[in-house]
Amino acid sequence: MVKIFCVNTQTSKTFTEGTTLMEMLPAFAEEFETPYPILAAKVNNVCQGLKYRAFNSRQVEFVDYTTYTGRSVYCSSLCFLLCKAARDVFPESKISLRRPISKGYYCALEKNDGTTLTQEDVDRIVARMKEIVEADMPFRRHEVRLEEAIQLFSEMGYEDKVRLLKTSADVYVNYYTLEDTADYYYEALLSSTGYLKVWDLSLYRGGMLLRVPNRHKPEELAPFTEQPKTFEVFSENVRWNKIMGLDNVGDVNMACLRGEAGDLIKIAEALQEKKIVQIAEEIDRRVRMDDPVKIVLITGPSSSGKSTFCKRLSIQLKACGLKPISFSTDDYFVNRLDTPRLPDGSFDFDNFDTVDHNYLQSDVMKLLAGETVEVPEFNFVTGLREFNGKKLKLEAGMVLLIEGIHALNPRLTDQVPEAAKYRIFINTVTSISLDDHNCIPTSDNRLIRRILRDFNKGAFSARESIMNWNNVRRSEVQWIYPYQENADVLFNSTYIVEFPVIRPYAERILMTVPKNCPEYGEVHRLKKFLSYFTPVSDKDVPATSMLRSFIGGSSL
């Protein structure tokens, strides 16, 4: 017999060895209520599918779609459903799930006859997907030697998976089958297709958009959000990746193993610098117009690289003959005791009202009027706004840079003429995928960066950074992303060899999180994700790189 402690009910029950989580669920379900289906569980804080069998005593927490773990399991399973349906309808075709966008996943389908994807094609795939869901087909997990998996996917023509697995250090790997179709997913999957009740697939920008449930109301689709500028940034990166022959992580790993990592780093840095130069030249052009730009507003979500970008842009603006002056919206924080609070009573540092926006805008208007302003500096140790003699004046040939998470919020500068503002949104648009069917969540990129930055600065432990991440993400959705498409330009702060460079740093820090805390589930997932990348030295990463603000050694 095994003893199972259920986190949801805070009770223990005994079961026969080898009992599955699905078989255990009814014994605990009477003691806790959830309006949504249970999709998976955390076993000793690690995600497992409901077919997992317990042969030893374990701690179990059942999860539904409202949790990050539940959403990952659902969406990975939905992606497999789409890939199987597309393969059934168009044998020998190639489908690629490129990235999360517009509250869904953008997918590209290369048909075997080379013709353009049509609405009729999408309708046929949708019909097949519905048939598979109605049949409630089981997702079956298989554990085999690495060589067997490589041979299987080679025979299927999945060279992207072959390259990924060939650079893996595993002895055994897991893959899944759905009827007679095999595929590889690094997340656990649902027990069967019958759970996949809410989704949609539509023709979108030459490909397809796979829509997923609303994270707060899983019985509904997530609201569609058109993101043309974000899509263009993503498409631009994909084009560059194809030029370099780097479609997926397996390609990058192979290049690194050939000794090409240094060149890839140099190319990535050159592309970023080229983009910053273009932005600086556009600002210079607008500053010299009859109705000139006077303020550059720079924003982005947590760990997108706002501060480093601001410093690099300042250098390029000086090269254009301009004199940039700057401050951060953080310096206009209200005193700590006046900070808005979350429902649990903790401080909500990402709330718009954390910034004294009336005071900030008053100073901006004075600067635009030619007055000298002493701007505050927020003391994060004392939690107080201080005046330390930092005085600014906006004179001819100058431009004011304002950086912060709320910089693009219209309420922050609603008294400033529109023509006087130039808006920049910095994001981490991860264009590369693990393989054609496993895209990399943009939020994972930033979470790993934040863990590194917080740990290196001594601000938070890795566990605390993970613990705070849900609140950070919730605030971004409310306060930052709604203004993303209002930007004049979007800048992507990621590059293709970022994960190989940061892997050694991140793994050391993640090891500090104990296995017996709830955050370990996220640590386990991130460590597994990072393990797919061949680590490389950071010796070729320049001191001005975005990455240096996270791994250390920045000169900015």
NORZI-V108049 format. One record per residue. N is the residue number from 1. RES is the residue in one letter. BURIAL is # if it has 24 or more other C-alpha atoms within 12 Angstrom, else .. Layout:
# NORZI-V108049
n	res	burial
N	RES	BURIAL
N	RES	BURIAL
This chain:
# NORZI-V108049
n	res	burial
1	M	.
2	V	.
3	K	.
4	I	#
5	F	#
6	C	#
7	V	#
8	N	#
9	T	.
10	Q	.
11	T	.
12	S	.
13	K	.
14	T	.
15	F	#
16	T	.
17	E	.
18	G	.
19	T	#
20	T	#
21	L	#
22	M	#
23	E	.
24	M	#
25	L	#
26	P	.
27	A	.
28	F	#
29	A	#
30	E	.
31	E	.
32	F	.
33	E	.
34	T	.
35	P	.
36	Y	#
37	P	#
38	I	#
39	L	#
40	A	#
41	A	#
42	K	#
43	V	#
44	N	#
45	N	#
46	V	#
47	C	#
48	Q	#
49	G	#
50	L	#
51	K	#
52	Y	#
53	R	#
54	A	#
55	F	.
56	N	.
57	S	.
58	R	#
59	Q	#
60	V	#
61	E	#
62	F	#
63	V	#
64	D	#
65	Y	#
66	T	#
67	T	#
68	Y	#
69	T	#
70	G	#
71	R	#
72	S	#
73	V	#
74	Y	#
75	C	#
76	S	#
77	S	#
78	L	#
79	C	#
80	F	#
81	L	#
82	L	#
83	C	#
84	K	#
85	A	#
86	A	#
87	R	#
88	D	#
89	V	#
90	F	#
91	P	.
92	E	.
93	S	#
94	K	#
95	I	#
96	S	#
97	L	#
98	R	#
99	R	#
100	P	#
101	I	#
102	S	#
103	K	#
104	G	#
105	Y	#
106	Y	#
107	C	#
108	A	#
109	L	#
110	E	#
111	K	.
112	N	.
113	D	.
114	G	.
115	T	.
116	T	.
117	L	#
118	T	.
119	Q	.
120	E	.
121	D	#
122	V	#
123	D	.
124	R	#
125	I	#
126	V	#
127	A	.
128	R	#
129	M	#
130	K	#
131	E	.
132	I	#
133	V	#
134	E	.
135	A	.
136	D	.
137	M	#
138	P	#
139	F	#
140	R	#
141	R	#
142	H	.
143	E	.
144	V	.
145	R	.
146	L	#
147	E	.
148	E	.
149	A	#
150	I	#
151	Q	.
152	L	#
153	F	#
154	S	.
155	E	.
156	M	.
157	G	.
158	Y	#
159	E	#
160	D	#
161	K	#
162	V	#
163	R	#
164	L	#
165	L	#
166	K	#
167	T	#
168	S	#
169	A	.
170	D	.
171	V	.
172	Y	.
173	V	#
174	N	#
175	Y	#
176	Y	#
177	T	#
178	L	#
179	E	.
180	D	.
181	T	#
182	A	#
183	D	#
184	Y	#
185	Y	#
186	Y	#
187	E	#
188	A	#
189	L	#
190	L	#
191	S	#
192	S	#
193	T	#
194	G	#
195	Y	#
196	L	#
197	K	#
198	V	#
199	W	#
200	D	#
201	L	#
202	S	#
203	L	#
204	Y	#
205	R	.
206	G	.
207	G	#
208	M	#
209	L	#
210	L	#
211	R	#
212	V	#
213	P	#
214	N	.
215	R	#
216	H	.
217	K	.
218	P	#
219	E	.
220	E	.
221	L	.
222	A	.
223	P	.
224	F	.
225	T	.
226	E	.
227	Q	#
228	P	.
229	K	#
230	T	#
231	F	#
232	E	.
233	V	#
234	F	#
235	S	#
236	E	.
237	N	#
238	V	#
239	R	.
240	W	.
241	N	#
242	K	.
243	I	.
244	M	.
245	G	.
246	L	#
247	D	#
248	N	#
249	V	#
250	G	#
251	D	#
252	V	#
253	N	#
254	M	#
255	A	#
256	C	#
257	L	.
258	R	.
259	G	.
260	E	.
261	A	#
262	G	#
263	D	.
264	L	#
265	I	#
266	K	.
267	I	#
268	A	#
269	E	#
270	A	.
271	L	#
272	Q	#
273	E	#
274	K	.
275	K	#
276	I	#
277	V	#
278	Q	.
279	I	#
280	A	#
281	E	#
282	E	#
283	I	#
284	D	#
285	R	.
286	R	#
287	V	#
288	R	.
289	M	.
290	D	.
291	D	.
292	P	#
293	V	#
294	K	#
295	I	#
296	V	#
297	L	#
298	I	#
299	T	#
300	G	#
301	P	#
302	S	#
303	S	#
304	S	#
305	G	#
306	K	#
307	S	#
308	T	#
309	F	#
310	C	#
311	K	#
312	R	#
313	L	#
314	S	#
315	I	#
316	Q	#
317	L	#
318	K	.
319	A	.
320	C	#
321	G	.
322	L	#
323	K	#
324	P	#
325	I	#
326	S	#
327	F	#
328	S	#
329	T	#
330	D	#
331	D	#
332	Y	#
333	F	#
334	V	#
335	N	#
336	R	#
337	L	.
338	D	.
339	T	#
340	P	.
341	R	.
342	L	.
343	P	.
344	D	.
345	G	.
346	S	.
347	F	.
348	D	#
349	F	#
350	D	#
351	N	#
352	F	#
353	D	#
354	T	#
355	V	#
356	D	#
357	H	#
358	N	.
359	Y	.
360	L	#
361	Q	#
362	S	.
363	D	#
364	V	#
365	M	#
366	K	.
367	L	#
368	L	#
369	A	.
370	G	.
371	E	.
372	T	.
373	V	#
374	E	#
375	V	#
376	P	#
377	E	#
378	F	#
379	N	.
380	F	.
381	V	.
382	T	.
383	G	.
384	L	.
385	R	#
386	E	.
387	F	.
388	N	.
389	G	.
390	K	.
391	K	.
392	L	#
393	K	#
394	L	#
395	E	.
396	A	.
397	G	#
398	M	#
399	V	#
400	L	#
401	L	#
402	I	#
403	E	#
404	G	#
405	I	#
406	H	#
407	A	#
408	L	#
409	N	#
410	P	#
411	R	.
412	L	#
413	T	#
414	D	.
415	Q	.
416	V	#
417	P	.
418	E	.
419	A	.
420	A	#
421	K	#
422	Y	#
423	R	#
424	I	#
425	F	#
426	I	#
427	N	#
428	T	#
429	V	#
430	T	#
431	S	#
432	I	#
433	S	#
434	L	#
435	D	#
436	D	#
437	H	#
438	N	#
439	C	#
440	I	#
441	P	#
442	T	#
443	S	#
444	D	#
445	N	#
446	R	#
447	L	#
448	I	#
449	R	#
450	R	#
451	I	#
452	L	#
453	R	#
454	D	#
455	F	#
456	N	#
457	K	.
458	G	.
459	A	.
460	F	.
461	S	#
462	A	#
463	R	#
464	E	#
465	S	#
466	I	#
467	M	#
468	N	#
469	W	#
470	N	.
471	N	#
472	V	#
473	R	#
474	R	.
475	S	#
476	E	#
477	V	.
478	Q	.
479	W	#
480	I	#
481	Y	#
482	P	#
483	Y	#
484	Q	#
485	E	#
486	N	#
487	A	#
488	D	#
489	V	#
490	L	#
491	F	#
492	N	#
493	S	#
494	T	#
495	Y	#
496	I	#
497	V	#
498	E	#
499	F	#
500	P	#
501	V	#
502	I	#
503	R	#
504	P	#
505	Y	#
506	A	#
507	E	#
508	R	.
509	I	#
510	L	#
511	M	.
512	T	.
513	V	#
514	P	.
515	K	.
516	N	.
517	C	.
518	P	#
519	E	#
520	Y	#
521	G	#
522	E	#
523	V	#
524	H	#
525	R	#
526	L	#
527	K	#
528	K	#
529	F	#
530	L	#
531	S	#
532	Y	#
533	F	#
534	T	#
535	P	#
536	V	#
537	S	#
538	D	#
539	K	.
540	D	#
541	V	#
542	P	#
543	A	.
544	T	#
545	S	#
546	M	#
547	L	#
548	R	#
549	S	#
550	F	#
551	I	#
552	G	#
553	G	.
554	S	.
555	S	.
556	L	.
